[in-house]
Amino acid sequence: MSGLSASVPEFPEWPQFGDEERAGLVRALEQGQWWRVGGSEVDTFEAEFGAYHGTPHALAVTNGTHALEVALEVLGVGPGTEVIVPAFTFISSSLAAQRLGAVAVPVDVDLDTYCIQPEAVAAAITDRTRVIMPVHMAGQMADMDALDKIAADAGVAILQDAAHAHGAQWQGRRVGELGSVAAFSFQNGKLMTAGEGGAVLFPDQELYERAFLVHSCGRPRTDRDYLHRTTGSNYRMNEFSAAVLRAQLSRLDSQIELREQRWPLLANLLAQIPGVVPQGRDDRGDRNPHYMAMFRVPGIGEQRRRVVVDELIARGIPAFVAFRAIYRCEGFWLAGAPDETVDQIAARCPNVEQIHADCIWLHHRTLLGTEEQMHQIAAVLADVLGE
């Protein structure tokens, strides 16, 4: 095969929507109250999303980055504190801590799952550590058993960055059942989307109530006298976003089921291509919603990787280069960076140094395609890598 004649037929579009989203928007319009204080859509979505993930304490916010910020604030993060984050992640994981005046401490990830490495976390704990932030990379949950033990021994909190993990499970337990705070994103590419949006799940009522104040300018839920009891900001989700997300939640399970069928097939096909290593899976993560189809091509080099990604796109496959290591992003160093150099962090993050330079990912809508399309993806990739 060569050229565009070897392209793949069009994959399902994303975002997906239908009559449920249309009805939700009309419902929000007609209720006449388009903000959460007067409407009902946000409250109802919080109840439904929380119940789906195993907790009654869900707070809807404006986006996933704000979800992290609200969660970190109520967990006591601020100046003089540290938050341990994976060095391989979208930079919001570190920026949220840095925006609160804390230091974000990047650590290495597992070379197979791309999730935060528990032994690296344990080595990074100091008396300033307040939070460990595992990222469930592409829907593969981090080793929550090991992280829970490290956090308990050190007396620090866990904040799950679950931006990729809507509907994920760890040993039969959903994200909200794991006893720690979790933050989600509903940005346009996420597994549930309203264009933007976020949510935080809390293990108890007290943290939830504190977060509610923070997300609404410090104002109590039933306040009519402008009693701003804490500091905070306006992180409130609007009624239209919540109405759309209620519809998105209703189809999440069926989409996860399909992606769980497609990924093992695609991963097996990719593994047969010389030099291609698909993202691995920790079987304790017994439900993976597959936010991305990720694989490595060790030794490819960043310039060649860009050429490969561009060629995959030209042949109809929505492909992307992986996240850059956060300590190799200029913005990381502008506030709240550790007292180390890039080279020093890189030396203790050898796996991240490999992954961020040789990883490619495909949009999750590819995994909503047909079995035939999984074979076509592998054939096109083999052809492109062989050119």
Buried (B, 14 or more C-beta within 10 A) or exposed (E): BEEEEBBBEEBBEBBBBEEBBEEBBEBBEEBEEEEBEEBBBBBBBBEBBBEBBBBBBBBBBBBBBBBBBBBBBBBEBEEEBBBBBBBBBBBBBBBBBBBBEBBBBBBBBBBBBBBBBBEBBBEBBEEEBBBBBBBBBBBBBBBBEBBBEBBEEBEBBBBBBBBBBBBBBBEEBBBBBBBBBBBBBBBEBBBBBBEBBBBBBBBEEEBBBBBBBBBBBBBBEEBEEEEEEBEBBEBBBBBBBBBBBBBBBBBBEEBBEBBBEBBEBBBEBBEEBEEBBBBBBBEEBBBBBBBBBBBBBEEBEEEEBEEBBEBBEBBBBBBBBBBBBBBBBEEBBEEBBBEBEEEEBBEBBEBBBBBBBBBBBBBBBBBBBEEEBBBBBBBBBBBBBEE
